[in-house]
Amino acid sequence: MTLVQLRHLISLAQSGSFTRSAEALFLTQPALSRSIRALEEELGQPLFDRVGRRSVLTPFGLDALQRARQLVFDADELASSGLQMREGRAGTVRIGLGSGPGALLMTPLLKTMAISHPSVHIEVARGPTDVLARRLRERELDALVVDVRSLSPAPDLRVSNVVEMRGAFMVRDGHPLTRWNGTLRFDALRQFPIASTPLSDEVARTMVERYGPAAHPSECVTVRCEEIPSLVEVVRQSDAVLLAIRSAAPDLVELVLKPAMSATARFGIVTLARRAEPPALAIVRTLIAAVMHD
């Protein structure tokens, strides 16, 4: 039994005529007759009674027709669903966002999905990179957008769409450090609370090279949180100094230190190397290119 045979059954039941059904199906009448006869033989019951020139469903044929319609409908729905998923118009995508990507990508991503892709189910998880990586490996997430420098390299992980973004020390407008006379050095910043997300080893190494051992994040960062928007709000309302990617807080004032900070974050999409990606992930890739830049 095939879907083609079931479609032939449905067509003949609607028209009652082998001739008209054969024309509608672009078949010869003998070919349609063979298809119906083969289906009847497989089912072990006649589907049609021949009444004059018309073909009328038998009682068994009526029951078979209802089931055939449901099977064909389900098959068509499955094909349509597959097409929509392939084109990124349906399905589910589960994304884990690190602190920096969360600050830049969260709202644009949810807004894009709600407005332009309402049939796609989007789930966003937040947390430390190691926790998100574990959930990715356990297939609870489809992809991560994180600082790839904070991720331990592994053969089962694939990194793509990498963008590099500049880090900076920032304060509110009117902060005492914005009125600093002379060269602004790191020691001056330590007079105030320094707020930051957890930083990669590479950024920590850069800070120590630029400003000495006291600049290691474990020493100088006094306010640490995974959520950059919360840190930005704290800095807006206090004398704390924010260390983060510059784009996360364009309204804050960037401090120009000597020597210059010259540290960057490298954000990218992380997926499992041997796992098929959900088609809707292409939407995230496009959005990263549009949103995540200095």
Protein Blocks (a to p, Z undefined) as FASTA:
>chain_A
ZZklmmmmmmmmmnopaklmmmmnopafklmmmmmmmmmmmnopafbdcehjbccddfkl
mmmmmmmmmmmmmmmmmmmmmmmmmnopgcjddddddfklmmmmmmmmmmmmmmmmmmbc
cdddeddfklmmmmmmnopafbdcddfklpccdfkbccehiacddddddddehiaklmcg
cjddfklmmmpccddddddfklmmmmmmmnojklpmklmmmbdcfblklmmmmmmmmcbd
cdddfklmmmbccddddddfkiacdddddddfkbccdfklmmmmmmmmmmncZZ
